[in-house]
Amino acid sequence: MARPQEALEQMQKQAFFVVRKPKENGKKGFEYKNIIPIPSVSWNDYDDNVKIRFDIDIMPYLINLKSNFTKYAILDVMDFKSKYSVPIYKLLNMTYNQYEHYAETKLRTKKQLDKYQNPIFPLDELRHVTDTEEGYSDFRNFEKRVLRTAVDEINEHTHFNISYEKIKEGRSIGYIQFFITKKQVAKNEFYKEEKQDKPYVEQQQQDEADFLLAMRHPYTAKLVEYKLLEFNQVVNDKKTMLILYRAVYDKYSELELDRKLDQHLSYVKAHMEPYSRPNIAEYLRVSVEQYIADLK
């Protein structure tokens, strides 16, 4: 089995979301819901195509990327070997997303921001999200098999650096405090000027809005259906999606009026060269422009 298929199969078996929300009608406490994001993955032994079916309950978290604190990159967790790493990563990612959001909006105090960046979780909650309430009752085993393993994998495979401290409640460990930082990413020399430049900020906002529209566009679904676009590109490759939305989809509208869009996409799929994959947006743009020119 090829490595991508192995990673997807492993992720399908291990990954799940734990969604926590306050109880309704003002009641104290939280309600929890476990979601298996990928109920089925299928492939064959004669090409590299992989078919992934996402559960309907997980789609709001994948589509509404910018408005939801629980977003995370699926590729971040594909190399996790422990089934406990995903729920802990998601929990920490959610709190850090809130830290980044509120740090920009100035709607939280420094003390509140510190709680997002260095969150404290009751040990019972960590046992709940990792489904170890009945196992590893001895904390030493829980720390070795669950906590430390998850932290090591998160540090190795994601953009986070994680450390933690144990907080006692009486004679026993009652809480775990995590300390979250992002790994350094090089910025270009004009980064500060760009962040302060109004046209730049406005363009970034427009790009984000168009990116969301592109992900939800019916032609995006059609390209995925024809296997000309991969789901990973839809949710992660902003450059590709913006080119498609701004330079390709209006031309597809022209073809659809003449009922020639499906004919065109079938031809492109049948004749596409392997080298075009990394530049799929430009390839599709040139293809449709040439096709329309030939029709005229």
MOGI-V498142 format. One record per helix or strand of 3 or more residues. SS is the DSSP state (alpha for helix, beta for strand). FROM is the first residue (numbers start at 0). TO is the last residue. If there is no record, write none. Layout:
SS:FROM:TO
SS:FROM:TO
This chain:
alpha:2:13
beta:16:21
beta:29:34
beta:37:42
beta:49:53
alpha:55:62
alpha:73:76
alpha:82:104
alpha:109:116
beta:119:121
alpha:122:128
alpha:138:156
beta:159:168
beta:171:181
alpha:190:195
alpha:197:215
alpha:217:224
alpha:230:235
alpha:237:256
alpha:260:270
alpha:273:294
